[in-house]
Amino acid sequence: MSASGRGETTDDLLAALLDGMDAALCAFDSDGVITHWNREAERILGWSAAEAVGRRGFAGWAVRAADADEIREQLMSAQDAPGRQVHEFALLTKEGGRILVRTQSAGVPGADGKPAGVYCAFSEVHAQIDLERSIALSEALMDDASWGVVLVDVDLRPAVVNTHAARAFGAGRGALLGRPLGDLLEQGVEELEGALQHVLAEGAPRAPLELWVSVRTPEGVRRRCWRCGFLRLASPLAEEPVPLGVGWLFQDVTEARQAELDTGQLRFRANQLHRAGRAAAECEDPAEAAAVRLDFALAGFAEHALVDVLEPGPGRRLVRSAVSPSGLTLLLPEPGAIPVRYEAAHPALQALDRIGPVRASAPGTPGGEAAEAWARARRWPPGAAHALCTVLRSRGRTLGALTFVRGPSRPPFERADALYAEEVAARVAADLDLATRPG
């Protein structure tokens, strides 16, 4: 290709690059004559490249005469100044309107290193401010927001994590990037990934979503409730919307939700105790009344209740009196009854020693072989995963032990559960005491 041909190709490439820019751009030679004018500049001001190129500065057509000298001095001073210079001034459109623009200008050195002109990129001030606001908002969300912000890519892996979200996960921002959500959450990952996939496919839900998750942290697993919002991210540069991922925002509302759950639980349990008391009052047999109380106590609390009563006489041998839910009928022990073969460290015996509740949970995976062996060794029903033993006492005497058992689908017993079990045990013990009185 000849030198002239290469020069024409270079000029065509430069023209195509300038016309494809999103910002308006013009260039001046060292004498202030316009040498380049792209399509965005034409769109903003209405002057075509044919009308603009070759003019000396903006005087007489694109600026008011009173402003021409000052604007020309500001622009051409960029030849001798290092870096870029930013100015704001008003330009005239071809129709005679005025537009406030923000310019960034810089000098263009020639082959000999001397100033050869200036290039100037400009945009409408309101558009520039909108862009700056968007950038400022993004930076504020990533650094200073009081809620977690995570940008998740289409593979459902964190791509950007803000400071608040990193604290919620108990790790550094960089340590979370690119990791599967299953590495970060022990429970709740299926629900979260399902929500993210829905957003990618269908768009953001209309209302926030609350998720209970178990977060893996260096201090251990933490159970949290997050109020989540989602936004589908799409590229603004593609002709067709191309998903870039999901913007996931969340707030920790664990304390408020837990308080609501606790309040509802207390209300329900108090109502059950009240109903049990009224039903027990209609029973002629105190042992039957005790069984009625246990029947009400099991609702929403446990799968099984076991009553072990101390055998009369010296020692502390426990005799199984009732097992729920297969017909809660309390049978008082008779002399010579066969005691339950509990080991010395059995939780029921520990409850007798402490005169207080004892909680226990099966080792390993709930429902596994180790858990089955654990329940069998303690003489508890098959499938037992969690147990709560408390003592039956009335008039200063220990009458036996009451054990509540939960299956693997339920969480372990907590302190609030132990308090409720003690309340039930006190009422059941009073009925048993009445049933064993002579006459």
Rosetta blueprint (number, residue, H / E / L):
1 M L
2 S L
3 A H
4 S H
5 G H
6 R H
7 G H
8 E H
9 T H
10 T H
11 D H
12 D H
13 L H
14 L H
15 A H
16 A H
17 L H
18 L H
19 D H
20 G L
21 M L
22 D L
23 A L
24 A E
25 L E
26 C E
27 A E
28 F E
29 D E
30 S L
31 D L
32 G L
33 V E
34 I E
35 T E
36 H E
37 W E
38 N L
39 R H
40 E H
41 A H
42 E H
43 R H
44 I H
45 L H
46 G L
47 W L
48 S L
49 A H
50 A H
51 E H
52 A H
53 V L
54 G L
55 R L
56 R E
57 G L
58 F L
59 A E
60 G L
61 W L
62 A L
63 V E
64 R L
65 A H
66 A H
67 D H
68 A H
69 D H
70 E H
71 I H
72 R H
73 E H
74 Q H
75 L H
76 M H
77 S H
78 A H
79 Q H
80 D L
81 A L
82 P L
83 G L
84 R L
85 Q E
86 V E
87 H E
88 E E
89 F E
90 A E
91 L E
92 L E
93 T L
94 K L
95 E L
96 G L
97 G L
98 R E
99 I E
100 L E
101 V E
102 R E
103 T E
104 Q E
105 S E
106 A E
107 G E
108 V E
109 P E
110 G L
111 A L
112 D L
113 G L
114 K L
115 P E
116 A E
117 G E
118 V E
119 Y E
120 C E
121 A E
122 F E
123 S E
124 E E
125 V H
126 H H
127 A H
128 Q H
129 I H
130 D H
131 L H
132 E H
133 R H
134 S H
135 I H
136 A H
137 L H
138 S H
139 E H
140 A H
141 L H
142 M H
143 D H
144 D L
145 A L
146 S L
147 W L
148 G E
149 V E
150 V E
151 L E
152 V E
153 D L
154 V L
155 D L
156 L L
157 R L
158 P E
159 A E
160 V E
161 V E
162 N L
163 T H
164 H H
165 A H
166 A H
167 R H
168 A H
169 F H
170 G L
171 A L
172 G L
173 R H
174 G H
175 A H
176 L H
177 L L
178 G L
179 R L
180 P L
181 L H
182 G H
183 D H
184 L H
185 L E
186 E E
187 Q E
188 G L
189 V H
190 E H
191 E H
192 L H
193 E H
194 G H
195 A H
196 L H
197 Q H
198 H H
199 V H
200 L H
201 A H
202 E H
203 G L
204 A L
205 P L
206 R L
207 A L
208 P L
209 L E
210 E E
211 L E
212 W E
213 V E
214 S E
215 V E
216 R E
217 T E
218 P L
219 E L
220 G E
221 V E
222 R E
223 R E
224 R E
225 C E
226 W E
227 R E
228 C E
229 G E
230 F E
231 L E
232 R E
233 L E
234 A E
235 S L
236 P L
237 L L
238 A L
239 E L
240 E L
241 P L
242 V L
243 P E
244 L E
245 G E
246 V E
247 G E
248 W E
249 L E
250 F E
251 Q E
252 D E
253 V L
254 T H
255 E H
256 A H
257 R H
258 Q H
259 A H
260 E H
261 L H
262 D H
263 T H
264 G H
265 Q H
266 L H
267 R H
268 F H
269 R H
270 A H
271 N H
272 Q H
273 L H
274 H H
275 R H
276 A H
277 G H
278 R H
279 A H
280 A H
281 A L
282 E L
283 C L
284 E L
285 D L
286 P H
287 A H
288 E H
289 A H
290 A H
291 A H
292 V H
293 R H
294 L H
295 D H
296 F H
297 A H
298 L H
299 A L
300 G L
301 F L
302 A L
303 E L
304 H E
305 A E
306 L E
307 V E
308 D E
309 V E
310 L E
311 E L
312 P L
313 G L
314 P L
315 G L
316 R L
317 R L
318 L E
319 V E
320 R E
321 S E
322 A E
323 V E
324 S L
325 P L
326 S L
327 G L
328 L L
329 T L
330 L L
331 L L
332 L L
333 P L
334 E L
335 P L
336 G L
337 A L
338 I L
339 P L
340 V L
341 R L
342 Y L
343 E L
344 A L
345 A L
346 H L
347 P H
348 A H
349 L H
350 Q H
351 A H
352 L H
353 D H
354 R H
355 I L
356 G L
357 P L
358 V E
359 R E
360 A E
361 S E
362 A L
363 P L
364 G L
365 T L
366 P L
367 G L
368 G L
369 E H
370 A H
371 A H
372 E H
373 A H
374 W H
375 A H
376 R H
377 A H
378 R L
379 R L
380 W L
381 P L
382 P L
383 G L
384 A L
385 A L
386 H E
387 A E
388 L E
389 C E
390 T E
391 V E
392 L E
393 R E
394 S E
395 R L
396 G L
397 R E
398 T E
399 L E
400 G E
401 A E
402 L E
403 T E
404 F E
405 V E
406 R E
407 G L
408 P L
409 S L
410 R L
411 P L
412 P L
413 F L
414 E L
415 R H
416 A H
417 D H
418 A H
419 L H
420 Y H
421 A H
422 E H
423 E H
424 V H
425 A H
426 A H
427 R H
428 V H
429 A H
430 A H
431 D H
432 L H
433 D H
434 L H
435 A H
436 T H
437 R L
438 P L
439 G L
